Amino acid sequence: MSDLFIFLLLVFLIVCAVAASLTKKLLASIVIFMSYSLIMSVIWVLLESPDLAITEAAVGAGVTSLLFFTTLKKIHAIEEEIRDEQAEK
């Protein structure tokens, strides 16, 4: 693999980590977290560890994000964010 590609993946990984912690909107933060997990799974493939890559993709981007979305829906946080955005306009 190209060193430039690996460098870009690592930069995107750091950007996703910082953005997920600084984002104030919960829904955006979850989507960024999903991106982080997918980038991490590609890095695991490049490190020739496919078992960890599959686990990271399934658990990190899949199950955990689904649980986050379900929790936001149960506590009505998504509807509140939409109402706040509409009130600002």
FIKOL-62606 format. One record per residue (C-alpha): residue number from 1; residue in one letter; z, x, y. Coordinates in steps of 0.1 Angstrom, whole numbers, plus 2048, in hexadecimal, padded with zeros to 3 digits. Layout:
BEGIN
+-----+------+-----+------+-------+
! pos ! code !  up ! east ! north !
+-----+------+-----+------+-------+
! NUM !    a !   Z !    X !     Y !
...
+-----+------+-----+------+-------+
REM end
This chain:
BEGIN
+-----+------+-----+------+-------+
! pos ! code !  up ! east ! north !
+-----+------+-----+------+-------+
!   1 !    m ! 800 !  800 !   800 !
!   2 !    s ! 7FA !  80A !   823 !
!   3 !    d ! 817 !  819 !   836 !
!   4 !    l ! 80E !  803 !   854 !
!   5 !    f ! 811 !  7E3 !   83F !
!   6 !    i ! 834 !  7EE !   833 !
!   7 !    f ! 83E !  7F6 !   857 !
!   8 !    l ! 832 !  7D4 !   863 !
!   9 !    l ! 846 !  7C3 !   848 !
!  10 !    l ! 865 !  7D5 !   852 !
!  11 !    v ! 860 !  7CD !   877 !
!  12 !    f ! 85B !  7A8 !   86F !
!  13 !    l ! 87A !  7A9 !   859 !
!  14 !    i ! 88F !  7B6 !   876 !
!  15 !    v ! 87F !  79E !   88E !
!  16 !    c ! 887 !  780 !   877 !
!  17 !    a ! 8AB !  78C !   872 !
!  18 !    v ! 8B1 !  78F !   898 !
!  19 !    a ! 89E !  76F !   8A0 !
!  20 !    a ! 8B1 !  75A !   886 !
!  21 !    s ! 8D2 !  765 !   895 !
!  22 !    l ! 8C8 !  760 !   8B9 !
!  23 !    t ! 8B6 !  73E !   8B6 !
!  24 !    k ! 8CA !  721 !   8C3 !
!  25 !    k ! 8B6 !  706 !   8B1 !
!  26 !    l ! 8C1 !  701 !   88D !
!  27 !    l ! 8A0 !  6F6 !   87F !
!  28 !    a ! 88E !  714 !   88E !
!  29 !    s ! 8A9 !  72B !   880 !
!  30 !    i ! 8A3 !  71D !   85D !
!  31 !    v ! 87E !  723 !   85F !
!  32 !    i ! 883 !  746 !   86B !
!  33 !    f ! 89B !  74C !   84E !
!  34 !    m ! 880 !  73F !   836 !
!  35 !    s ! 868 !  759 !   845 !
!  36 !    y ! 882 !  774 !   841 !
!  37 !    s ! 886 !  76B !   81C !
!  38 !    l ! 860 !  76B !   816 !
!  39 !    i ! 85C !  78D !   827 !
!  40 !    m ! 879 !  79A !   812 !
!  41 !    s ! 868 !  78E !   7F2 !
!  42 !    v ! 848 !  7A0 !   7FC !
!  43 !    i ! 85C !  7C0 !   801 !
!  44 !    w ! 86C !  7BC !   7DF !
!  45 !    v ! 849 !  7BA !   7D0 !
!  46 !    l ! 83F !  7DA !   7E2 !
!  47 !    l ! 85E !  7EA !   7D4 !
!  48 !    e ! 852 !  7E0 !   7B1 !
!  49 !    s ! 86E !  7C8 !   7AA !
!  50 !    p ! 85D !  7A7 !   7A2 !
!  51 !    d ! 87D !  797 !   794 !
!  52 !    l ! 88F !  79B !   7B5 !
!  53 !    a ! 870 !  790 !   7C8 !
!  54 !    i ! 86E !  76F !   7B4 !
!  55 !    t ! 893 !  769 !   7B8 !
!  56 !    e ! 891 !  770 !   7DE !
!  57 !    a ! 874 !  758 !   7E2 !
!  58 !    a ! 883 !  73D !   7CD !
!  59 !    v ! 8A7 !  73F !   7D9 !
!  60 !    g ! 8A3 !  74D !   7FC !
!  61 !    a ! 885 !  73A !   808 !
!  62 !    g ! 887 !  71D !   7F1 !
!  63 !    v ! 8A9 !  710 !   7E6 !
!  64 !    t ! 8BD !  71D !   803 !
!  65 !    s ! 8A5 !  70F !   81D !
!  66 !    l ! 8A4 !  6EE !   80B !
!  67 !    l ! 8CA !  6EC !   80C !
!  68 !    f ! 8CA !  6F5 !   831 !
!  69 !    f ! 8B1 !  6DA !   839 !
!  70 !    t ! 8C5 !  6C0 !   825 !
!  71 !    t ! 8E5 !  6CA !   836 !
!  72 !    l ! 8D5 !  6C6 !   859 !
!  73 !    k ! 8C8 !  6A4 !   84F !
!  74 !    k ! 8E9 !  699 !   842 !
!  75 !    i ! 8FC !  6A3 !   861 !
!  76 !    h ! 8E0 !  694 !   877 !
!  77 !    a ! 8DA !  6B6 !   889 !
!  78 !    i ! 8B5 !  6B3 !   887 !
!  79 !    e ! 8B4 !  691 !   899 !
!  80 !    e ! 8CC !  69E !   8B3 !
!  81 !    e ! 8B6 !  6BC !   8BB !
!  82 !    i ! 898 !  6A5 !   8BE !
!  83 !    r ! 8AB !  68E !   8D6 !
!  84 !    d ! 8B7 !  6AC !   8EA !
!  85 !    e ! 893 !  6B9 !   8ED !
!  86 !    q ! 886 !  696 !   8F8 !
!  87 !    a ! 8A2 !  693 !   911 !
!  88 !    e ! 899 !  6B4 !   921 !
!  89 !    k ! 875 !  6A9 !   927 !
+-----+------+-----+------+-------+
REM end
